[in-house]
Amino acid sequence: MNGFALSVSRGIARVTESALGRYQSAVIRIGFAGTWLLFLLRELPHRQELYGPDGPWSWDLARQLIADNGAFTALMWWDGQFWFEAVYALAVLASVLLLLGWRTRTMSVLFMVGVLSLQNRSVFMGDGGDNVLHLMSLYLVFTRCGQVWSLDARRAARTREARARGEWISDRVGPVLWIVLGAALVAVTSGGRFDSDWFVPALLWGVWLAQALWWVIGRYAKSYEPRVLLDIVANVIHNGALFVIASEACLIYATAGWYKIQGSRWQDGTAVYYPLHLDYFSPWPALANVLAGSGTMVMLVTYGTVIVQVAFPFTLFNRRVKNVLLALMMAEHAAIAVLLGLPFFSLAMIATDAVFLPTSFLRRLGGWAARARGRVFSARGPVLLPEGGAAAPPPAAAPPPAGGPTPSRSGAGPVPLADSGSTVASASGSSTRLEGGHEGAPSPRRRPEESAVAPEDPDAQESPSPGPRTPSTPT
């Protein structure tokens, strides 16, 4: 019983003290933002036919359907060409900024608004990939997906370095964004434009108020306990969202596999042959004919698809088998993108599969990217590497003057950080390890205003310490 209680205690501590899957959530953010951005740019010449007010699915027809199903779309707030172009441009801009990881909490909300607005405007224009993107845009709002591989992570690292030197950097962009978006939210609500169900309006108001609460506590709280409590709540929500994403992926593959088993073409091993001969799904007919010309290859791909999809949810507890099947599924989706001409569906599924990628592989991938970027920009001066990359050696501290007093902690500049878990050493010999899951954080004696956080971006900041021992909370 003691062992079971200890395991439960460790599990609760792991879920509450840190945001799990930081690299996986970053890949999901980049994958879905990039997929939606490519789709919007690809359909830019056809946007009027797909979602415009004068398209085949007219504004009046869409309004009648939305009145019945209660779906959220900002395109129904006003009927006009200017408003449509503004929403489309906002969707493109939010995708770019979310891809780069700039103000990820705010951009994830705007990304969700853009996806829901366009997809719910013309519900008959989507496919399976759009359904996955629709769901993931909602889940991303609840994740802390900007802690690595983002502009927010770089800004947080620079802020930590400045605070370690005793400097205070104020953030003016965050409050401005919060005020502007709050004013827009008040105007839409007071104007009675929310004709959809309650969930999306409540989510928008909840995120906006939560940002304000985070900023107020970070700036004016006299102790660190309220900030730590908010950090724990954010970690629990993030970890729950990642669990939902993983469960969604397993559900997609399990249902697809078991439905295939019931089909006669999948049972006799010929199902893959038929879509390869459809003109609509054959961008490369010669390549499709090479695959379809081998009966053995068709049979192996058909049966292999069913086996992989049915077996994958049961292999999650065996890391090696899971990784093999994960690579096979990603390769299958890449083949679907090329052979059947469904790139956006394949990209959406590959981004979903990224939740199961090993952290060690993603860290190595980040290190390779950091070194490649360092070689490209080496001639332009030092580069602040993202988390997971190799850091350049810090400059040596200047020796104290002969016969002079030893510099105090406040007078000696700490070594800047460039990687997770780096040690900040001062001339007095003390050290502090920064990053979630490591020891140490800024001293609890610092002023409350030094931990001020912009209301729109709590996830890019470090977690405070309630006392001498710091909880393992992420930055």
Secondary structure, 3 states (H helix, E strand, C coil): CHHHHHHHHHHHHHHHHCCCCHHHHHHHHHHHHHHHHHHHHHCHHHHHHHHCCCCCCCHHHHHHHHHHHCCCCHHHCCCCHHHHHHHHHHHHHHHHHHHHCCCHHHHHHHHHHHHHHHHHHCHHHCCHHHHHHHHHHHHHCCCCCCCCCCHHHHHHHHHHHHHHCCCCCCCCHHHHHHHHHHHHHHHHHHCCCCCCCCHHHHHHHHHHHHHHHHHHHHHHCCCCHHHHHHHHHHHHHHHHHHHHHHHHHHHHHHHHHHHHHCCHHHHCCCHHHCHHHCHHHCCCHHHHHHHHCCHHHHHHHHHHHHHHHHHHHHHCCCHHHHHHHHHHHHHHHHHHHHHCCCHHHHHHHHHHHHHHCCHHHHHHHHHHHHHHHHHHCHHHCCCCCCCCCCCCCCCCCCCCCCCCCCCCCCCCCCCCCCCCCCEEECCCCCEEECCCCCCCCCCCCCCHHHHCCCCCCHHHCCCCCCCCCCCCCCC
